[in-house]
């Protein structure tokens, strides 16, 4: 059974030449990679992802591959963005062309953490040509970050994958929401941007509301309703994520890491870090690096 979200190891790669994964990252059981390959022989087969699978074509030429979503459905050409829910079978007829793709697989652990155990993506239908400008920007940003990682790259990638999961639900699962949905989506992006740019500053709900020009009640409600995650939990996770990057990627003292991540004291930082990871910041820094 062909799994598009895997690296195709052990699947033969029949009809494919020059396959390579240029760069990849992992967040819990979510993965994202930039891959290149060239279909050189006609083929047709069944594939079934085990995770929520999305990919985006980085090529300027249109995709000509055909996908059949069910035994009684006609084949449809794949667009720039493709989405396939897990544990369902699809039939694909790839076109003979060179491909550069950003591939994203969102696993249950990552989604459960993001949505506090709820499963809003369950029941979504596949979409072979997902037209969503926000997701297109996220795919492009992921490709850029993977190819040329910058400061706190892991935190940025995690944030973008979270945003992609939320955007996927908004686009396919929340089509019948009221007209305030567009405004709420814009406000949530504003909140996320402000938090990620100010992790060293005070980020209580009142601080965020003031700087985003919203009421305290509204900022908490709109974030929770649109993402499934409380604003306080999002801030806490983002700070710990930044702390991990700083501890692993630099020789900055623990005291300075604490300050950069917005903690009032080293002891408060150490307690929060240990509660989130089960390790002290010093012990975490000494762990061997994992290679994905």
N, C-alpha and C positions, 0 to 999 in steps of 0.2 A: 504494500500500500504506500503510495507516494505521499510524503509529508512536506508540503511546501515551506513550512516554517523551520525545517531542519537545515543542516548544511549539506544534505543529500548524501552523506557518507553511507556507504553500504547499499545505496539505492541504484547503483549502476550508472546513473547519469547518461542513459542511452540517448544518443543523438545530440549530445552536448559537448562542445569543445571549450577550452580555455576558461573553465570554471574557477573562480577564486572569490574569497570573501576578503574585501579590502580592509575592513575594520568592523569591529562589533563591540557591543557592551551588553551587560546583563544586570538587571535589577530584580532581585528575588527570582521568580520564574518567568519574568518578562525579558525578551531579548530584542535587540535591534541590530541590523547589520547592513552594510553596503556591499552588494555583490555584483559580479560581472560574469556573464557567460554568453555563449553563442550557440543558438540552435542551428544545427547543420543538416539534420536528417528529419524527414516527416515522422511524426509520432502522434499517438493518441492514447490516453489512459485515464484511469481513475485516480484521483488524489483526495486525501482527507486530512485536514489539519486537526491536531489535538488541542490547539489553543485558538483563541480569537486571532485570526491572521489578516494582516493588511500589508499591501505593498504599493509602492509608488514608483513610477517610471521616471528616471532622470534623463531619459533620451528625448531629444527634440522631435523625433519621428513618432507617429502614433503606433501604439501596439496593435498588431493584427491578429493576436491569438484569439481563439474562440473558446467559450466555456458554456457547457450545458449544466444547468442548475438542477435538473431532474429528468426523469425518464420521459416525461411528456412535454418538456419545455424545449423550445428551439435553441440552437446555439446563438450566443450573443457575443459580440466583440468586447474585449476588455478595454477599459479606458485607462486614464492615468493612475487612478486610485482604485484598488480592488479590495473588497472586504469579504471574508469567508468566516462564518461562525464555525465553532469546533464540532467534531464528531458527526459530520455530515459528508456524504460522498458527492463529488463533482467530477465531471468529465471534461478534460481539457485537450485542445488541439493547438499546441504552440506554433506560432509562425516561425519561419526560417529567417531569423534576424538576430542581430547582436543586442543584448539587453544590459542595462545598468539599472539596478533596482535598490530601493531602500525597503527592507523587509522587517516588519514588526510582528512579534508574537506576544500576546498578553495572556499570561497564565492565571489560574484561579487564585493563587496565593497573592500575587500582586494586586489583582482586582479586589479581593476580600479586604486587604489592608487599605486600599484606596476608598472603598465604599462601605467600610465598617461592617463587613460580613454580608451586606446585601448583594444581590446579583442582578443589577439593572440591565446587563447586556444579554441575559438569557431571553431567548425568543426573538432576537433580532434576525431579520432576513438577510441573506447574502446580497451583495450589490457589486456588479462587475464594473460599474462606471460611476463611482461615488463623486459627485460634484460638490466639493466643499473647499472654499478658499482658505479657511483657517487651518484645515488639515494639510492642505498643500504647503502652506508656510511652515507648519511643524515638520513635515517630512524634509523639506529643504534645509531647515535649521539643524535637524538631526544629522543629515548627511555632512553638513559643514562641520559640526562639532565632532563627529566620529573621525573625519579625515584629518582635522587639525584641532585636537583637544586644547581647550584653554583652561583658565583658572576655574577650579571647582567643577570640572567637566562632568563628573558623575552626578553631582547634584542637578546640574542643568539638564542632563539627559533624563534623569528621573522625573524632573518637573515637566519636561516636554512629553514624556510617555503618559504621565498622569493627565495632562491636558488633552492628549489625543484620545484617551479612553473616555473622558468626559464629553469631548466634541463628537465622538462616534455615537454616544447615546443620544445626545441632543439632535443629531442629524437623522438618525434612523429610528430612535425609540421614543422621541418626544415631539413628533410632527404635529400632534394635535394640541400642543400647549397654547396658551393664549398669546396675544400679541406682545405681551411684556417680555416674552422669552428672549427676543433679540437684545433688548435693553439690559436684561439681567445677565446675558452672556457677556456683553461688553463690560459690565460692572465687575463681574467675576474675573475677567482677564486683567482689569485694572487693579483689583485687589492682589492677585497673584504676582503681577509685575512689581507692585509696591513692596510686598513682603520679600521677594527674592532680591530686591535691590537694597534692602534696609535691614538685613539680618543682624547687624551689630547694634541697631537702634532699638528703643522700646517699641514693642509690637503688641501691646494690649489692644483689645477690640476698640477701645475709645481712641487710641492713637491712630489705628488704621482707618477708622471711620472719619476722623478729622481730616487726615491727609488725602482721603479719597472722596471727600465732600459728600458723605452719606451719614445717615443717623446710625447710632450704635445698634439699635434694634434691626435696622434694615441690613447693615453690612453682615451681621451674623446670620440672619435668616436667608439672605439671597445666596450666600456662599454655601451654606449647608444644603439648601434646597437644590441648588444647581450642581453640586459636586458630590453630595452624600457624605462629605467629610466636614467635621467642625473646623472653624477657622483656627481655634486654639491648637487643635491636633495638627493641622497643616503647618502652622508656624513651628511647633515643636519638632516635627519630622524634618522640616527643612533645615533647622538649626543643627540637628544631629547629623544630617547628611553633609552639611558644610564642614562640621567638625571632623568627620571622618576623612574628608578630602584633605583638610589642612594637616591632620595628624600623619597621614600617609604620604602626602605630597610635598612636605616641607619640613624644615628643622625648627619651625616656630615653637617657642616654649608653650607649654600647656596653659600658662597664665594668659598669654596673648591669644591663643586659640579661644579661650573662654571669653575674652573681651570681643573678639571679632564675631563671635556667634551670639552676642547679646546677653550673656549671663552676668548677673550682678557680682558674682564672686567665683573663684576657682572651685570652692567647695560645692557651690550650687551646680556648677557645670559638671563636676565629677559625679555628683549624685544623679543628675539627669542622664548623663551619658551611660552610667552603669545600669540605670533602670531600663534604658532603651536597648542596650547591647549585651548586658551581662558582664561587661568588662570595664576596667578603669581606663581612662584615656591613655595612660602610660602603657598598660598591658596591650591595648589595641594597637598602639604604634609599633610595638615590638613583634607583632604577629607577622609571619611571612606573607608576602604579597601573593594574592591569587591571580593566576593567569587564565583569562577566559579565551 
